[in-house]
Amino acid sequence: MKKLLLSLGLILAITLSANAQRHHRTVRHRVTHEYTTTSHQAPRRHAPERYSDNLGELRMHVAGELGITDIGGIFMHEYPYHFSIGAMAEAQVGRALSLGLGAEYYGTRSIYPNQADKPYLSSVPIYANARLSTLGWGAKFFVEARAGYAIPVGSVNVGGTNYAAKGFFTGAGIGFSCFGSNISIGVNALDVNNGYSQSHYHTSSDIVTDVYLRYSFAIPVN
């Protein structure tokens, strides 16, 4: 009987000891285990680059223009409308200032006001361009001015008078630019030389002026 009780006590002691050790390991694991959390910052969004106020940026413009009115003859304009198409290289020399050099094929009317036939005179103005833009991002307002010289491409004879569009060329206007698209409105002036074929000693020069509507698309090249 004593041996049986001794055996039962020994078994009970071993069981209790095993349970205690298992409980100790569990508690130790819970105590020593550390949970670490890491916070990942969201990637920064790339800010849109400014289009026309990056110093040193070079752009190539493809431009088209229409003469829309002579605004009631305020400029004593005998030749009311014109059209042009061409290109201009432009460099950003300041945050607001850009300078360009361009050339265009330019057609302007050379007619008497009461004449039904309205032939176009052709010339190629080569000009320098200056633009001042408001500061900001891709969309902005600007003022522009051009000045140069028009090289004639042939002449037109109307009523015994030879007309050639050549001489001083200038223009100025205001516009809006949005990520490469530029639209402006302003006034152009172009010299037109009239040489009378029947009286070679007599020549005269008129200034053609009208209001233009202009669109150009600029592509950065650097």
C-alpha positions as CSV (number, residue, x, y, z in Angstrom):
1,M,0.0,0.0,0.0
2,K,2.8,2.4,0.8
3,K,4.5,1.6,-2.5
4,L,1.2,2.3,-4.3
5,L,0.8,5.7,-2.6
6,L,4.4,6.5,-3.2
7,S,4.0,5.7,-6.9
8,L,0.9,7.8,-7.2
9,G,2.6,10.7,-5.4
10,L,5.6,10.4,-7.8
11,I,3.4,10.4,-10.8
12,L,1.4,13.5,-9.5
13,A,4.7,15.3,-8.8
14,I,6.0,14.6,-12.3
15,T,2.7,15.8,-13.9
16,L,2.6,19.0,-11.9
17,S,6.3,19.7,-12.7
18,A,5.6,19.2,-16.4
19,N,2.6,21.5,-16.4
20,A,4.6,24.2,-14.5
21,Q,7.4,24.0,-17.1
22,R,4.9,24.3,-20.0
23,H,3.2,27.3,-18.4
24,H,6.6,28.9,-17.8
25,R,7.6,28.5,-21.4
26,T,4.3,30.0,-22.6
27,V,4.6,33.0,-20.3
28,R,8.2,33.6,-21.3
29,H,7.3,33.4,-24.9
30,R,4.6,36.0,-24.4
31,V,6.8,38.3,-22.5
32,T,9.9,38.1,-24.7
33,H,8.0,38.3,-28.0
34,E,8.0,41.8,-29.4
35,Y,5.8,43.0,-32.2
36,T,7.4,45.6,-34.4
37,T,5.4,47.8,-36.7
38,T,6.9,49.9,-39.5
39,S,5.2,52.9,-41.2
40,H,5.8,53.3,-44.9
41,Q,5.5,56.8,-46.2
42,A,3.4,57.2,-49.3
43,P,5.5,58.0,-52.4
44,R,5.5,61.7,-53.2
45,R,3.6,62.8,-56.2
46,H,5.7,64.4,-58.9
47,A,4.8,68.1,-59.1
48,P,3.9,69.1,-62.7
49,E,6.8,70.9,-64.2
50,R,6.4,74.5,-65.2
51,Y,6.1,74.8,-68.9
52,S,7.3,78.3,-69.8
53,D,9.3,79.6,-66.9
54,N,12.2,77.2,-66.9
55,L,15.4,79.2,-67.5
56,G,17.2,78.1,-70.6
57,E,14.4,76.0,-72.0
58,L,14.2,76.0,-75.8
59,R,10.9,75.6,-77.7
60,M,9.9,75.2,-81.4
61,H,6.6,76.8,-82.3
62,V,4.5,75.8,-85.3
63,A,2.2,78.8,-86.0
64,G,-0.8,79.8,-88.1
65,E,-2.5,83.1,-88.3
66,L,-5.6,84.7,-89.9
67,G,-6.4,88.4,-90.4
68,I,-10.0,88.7,-89.1
69,T,-10.8,92.4,-89.5
70,D,-9.4,95.8,-90.2
71,I,-11.5,97.1,-87.2
72,G,-13.5,99.6,-89.2
73,G,-10.6,101.1,-91.2
74,I,-9.1,102.8,-88.1
75,F,-5.7,102.2,-89.7
76,M,-6.8,103.4,-93.2
77,H,-6.4,99.9,-94.3
78,E,-7.0,99.2,-98.0
79,Y,-6.1,95.5,-97.8
80,P,-8.2,94.0,-95.0
81,Y,-7.2,90.3,-94.6
82,H,-4.2,88.1,-94.5
83,F,-3.1,84.5,-93.6
84,S,0.3,83.1,-92.6
85,I,1.9,79.8,-91.6
86,G,5.4,79.3,-90.2
87,A,7.7,78.4,-87.4
88,M,9.6,80.1,-84.6
89,A,12.4,79.0,-82.3
90,E,12.1,80.5,-78.7
91,A,14.4,80.5,-75.7
92,Q,13.3,81.2,-72.1
93,V,15.8,83.9,-70.9
94,G,13.9,84.8,-67.7
95,R,11.1,83.5,-65.6
96,A,8.7,85.8,-67.4
97,L,10.6,86.7,-70.6
98,S,11.2,84.6,-73.7
99,L,12.8,85.7,-77.0
100,G,12.4,84.0,-80.4
101,L,13.3,84.2,-84.0
102,G,10.9,83.1,-86.7
103,A,9.9,83.1,-90.3
104,E,6.5,82.7,-92.0
105,Y,4.9,82.5,-95.4
106,Y,2.6,85.5,-95.3
107,G,-0.2,86.3,-97.8
108,T,-1.9,89.7,-97.7
109,R,-4.5,91.3,-100.0
110,S,-3.4,93.9,-102.5
111,I,-6.6,95.5,-104.0
112,Y,-8.5,98.7,-104.5
113,P,-11.4,98.8,-102.1
114,N,-14.0,98.6,-104.8
115,Q,-12.3,95.9,-106.9
116,A,-14.0,92.5,-107.2
117,D,-10.8,90.5,-107.8
118,K,-8.8,90.3,-104.6
119,P,-5.3,88.7,-105.3
120,Y,-3.0,87.9,-102.4
121,L,0.5,89.3,-102.2
122,S,3.0,86.7,-100.9
123,S,6.1,87.5,-98.7
124,V,8.2,85.8,-96.1
125,P,8.6,88.0,-93.0
126,I,11.7,87.2,-90.9
127,Y,11.2,88.6,-87.4
128,A,12.3,88.6,-83.8
129,N,9.7,87.9,-81.1
130,A,9.5,88.9,-77.4
131,R,7.0,87.6,-75.0
132,L,6.2,88.5,-71.3
133,S,4.2,85.9,-69.5
134,T,2.6,85.8,-66.1
135,L,4.3,83.6,-63.5
136,G,2.8,80.3,-62.5
137,W,2.3,76.8,-63.9
138,G,1.3,75.6,-67.3
139,A,-1.6,78.0,-67.9
140,K,-0.8,81.7,-68.1
141,F,-1.4,85.0,-69.9
142,F,1.1,86.8,-72.1
143,V,1.8,89.8,-74.2
144,E,3.9,89.5,-77.4
145,A,5.6,91.7,-79.9
146,R,7.3,91.0,-83.2
147,A,9.5,93.1,-85.5
148,G,11.3,92.2,-88.7
149,Y,11.5,92.5,-92.4
150,A,9.3,91.0,-95.1
151,I,11.0,89.6,-98.2
152,P,8.6,89.6,-101.2
153,V,7.7,86.5,-103.2
154,G,6.7,87.9,-106.5
155,S,4.3,90.8,-107.2
156,V,0.8,91.4,-108.4
157,N,-0.3,93.8,-111.2
158,V,-3.6,95.5,-110.6
159,G,-4.9,98.2,-112.9
160,G,-1.4,98.8,-114.3
161,T,0.1,99.0,-110.8
162,N,2.7,96.5,-109.5
163,Y,2.2,95.6,-105.8
164,A,4.9,93.9,-103.7
165,A,4.7,93.1,-100.0
166,K,8.1,94.0,-98.7
167,G,9.6,96.1,-96.0
168,F,9.1,96.6,-92.3
169,F,6.9,94.0,-90.5
170,T,5.6,94.3,-87.0
171,G,2.9,93.0,-84.7
172,A,1.8,93.0,-81.1
173,G,-1.0,91.3,-79.1
174,I,-2.1,89.5,-76.0
175,G,-2.9,85.9,-75.5
176,F,-3.3,82.8,-73.4
177,S,-0.9,79.8,-73.1
178,C,-1.8,76.4,-71.8
179,F,0.8,73.5,-71.8
180,G,2.2,74.3,-75.3
181,S,-1.0,75.7,-76.9
182,N,-0.9,79.4,-77.5
183,I,-3.7,81.6,-78.8
184,S,-3.5,85.3,-79.2
185,I,-5.1,88.3,-80.8
186,G,-3.4,91.5,-81.9
187,V,-2.5,93.9,-84.8
188,N,0.0,93.4,-87.6
189,A,1.5,96.0,-89.9
190,L,3.3,95.3,-93.2
191,D,4.7,97.6,-95.8
192,V,3.4,97.2,-99.3
193,N,5.3,99.0,-102.1
194,N,3.4,100.2,-105.2
195,G,5.5,100.7,-108.3
196,Y,3.6,102.0,-111.3
197,S,4.6,100.2,-114.5
198,Q,3.5,103.0,-116.8
199,S,5.3,105.6,-114.8
200,H,8.6,104.1,-113.5
201,Y,9.7,107.3,-111.8
202,H,6.8,107.1,-109.3
203,T,6.6,104.7,-106.4
204,S,4.8,104.8,-103.1
205,S,4.5,102.7,-100.0
206,D,1.4,101.7,-98.0
207,I,1.2,100.2,-94.6
208,V,-1.1,97.2,-94.4
209,T,-2.7,96.8,-90.9
210,D,-5.3,94.4,-89.6
211,V,-6.3,92.4,-86.6
212,Y,-4.9,88.9,-86.3
213,L,-6.0,85.7,-84.6
214,R,-3.0,83.5,-84.0
215,Y,-2.5,79.9,-82.8
216,S,0.8,78.1,-82.2
217,F,1.9,74.9,-80.6
218,A,5.3,74.8,-78.8
219,I,7.4,71.7,-78.4
220,P,10.3,71.7,-75.9
221,V,13.5,70.6,-77.6
222,N,15.9,70.3,-74.6
